[in-house]
Amino acid sequence: MDRTGPAFKCSCPSRKFPCKHALALMLLHTTHAGDFGQAAPPDTLQTWLDGRAERAANETPKTDGDAPTPGSGAGPDPAAQAKRRAARDRKVTDGLDALQTFLQDLIRDGLAHAPARPYSDWDTQAARLVDAQAPGAARLVRQIPEHLHDPAALLAHLSRLHLLTEAWPRRDTLSAEQQADLRTALGFPVDSAAVTGAGGIRARWQVMGQSVTEEDNLLTRRTWLVSGTDTALLLDFSAWGRPFPPALPPGQTVQAEVCSAPGTYPQRALLRGEAPVTTASPHGEGLTLDALLDRHGAALALNPWLERTAHLTGPLHVVPGNPWHAQDGTGRLPLTGSERTLYTLLALSGGQPVTVYAEWDGTVLAPLSVLHGGTLHPFLTAVDA
């Protein structure tokens, strides 16, 4: 630790500076200065100090004239950006290599033994993926315990992780849209400026419903918009109790430009230039449950990491039970939701078929709103969200 800087150097692998060892050393020196004495620095430390002194001597002090002025065209250094991207790609590669070994060991041991593993196994592997800057893969690992007592669901979930480890080394052979799907699944951030800069579809969009989920102290709000056959998903996030940004109320129709993020099945989008419209747009025909499954399967064929799709489906019957079901002439699917949501849906149906707007994640159907008397009734309002 060089107190004249201050500057810090430690042999630990921490990416935080100063690391906890340097902080501890500084605290000890502050509280017990008498325990420290003078000594010649070791050769490795002297080399580091000499290097710092040499770099400081070669630095040219900046003047006001050196600073970029507004409108001068100065921006991010492309070479530096490329270097950062390459560094992150290397970290992701290392993290996914370790994940592949972890998955192979898990399969080799047998899925029947997976429930006996301590939770620290999943947490440790997820933490490594976070360190490797692949938070999307880390989230999938943290979800493994949810499937431990359903071998078929567990194998399907592990297959999605395995597909990530196989697709990443082959990313250069994928189309631009497939690469976007892969990076999104791994947790790479979406470039909002690039998405809005590419333009989108300007039309009347109806806000069909909203849902809020919580995972690891992070709240995610999903707002679904529909215009004809086009669907757009707006995502908002809230961490540690911070409020969400203002939401579009379900049932409202807006005139707006929807800019879709790149991908093989464009779904996530950003909104630009929205303005409320007083005249509501007519609702389309609801899908049968069989058609819903076909539509969802076609989306998964394009993007295997897609977590959910949303559809207007019905008319269908609401069947109470354990679990609740939605049923029509083509089949039945399990329903999920709060007790309030399910009983409200049952009451509005009055025992008759209803049309709902719902999310389907491949396992359960989550109703977000219901058409009743020609009006869309949301189960989660913007105030609730």
Buried (B, 14 or more C-beta within 10 A) or exposed (E): BBEEEEBBBBEEEEEEEBBEBBEEBBEEEEEEEEEEEEEEEEEEEEEBBEEBEEEEEEEEEEEEEEEEEEEEEEEEEEEEEEEEEEEBBEBBBBBBBBBBEBBEEBEEEEBEEBEEBEEEBBBEBBBBBBBBBBBBBBBBBBBBBEBBEEEEBBEEBBEBBBBBBEBBEEBEEBEEBBBBBBBBBBBBEBEEEEBBEEEBBBBBBBBBBBBBEEEEEEBBBBBBBBBEEBBBBBBBEBEEEEEBEEBBBBBBBBEBBBBBBBBBBBBBBBBBEBEEBEEBBEBEEBBBBEBBBEBBEEBBEBBBBBEBBBBBBBBBBBBEEEEBBBBBEEBBBEBBBEEEBBBBBBEBBEEEBBBBBBBBEBEBBBBBBBBBEEEBBBBBEBEEB
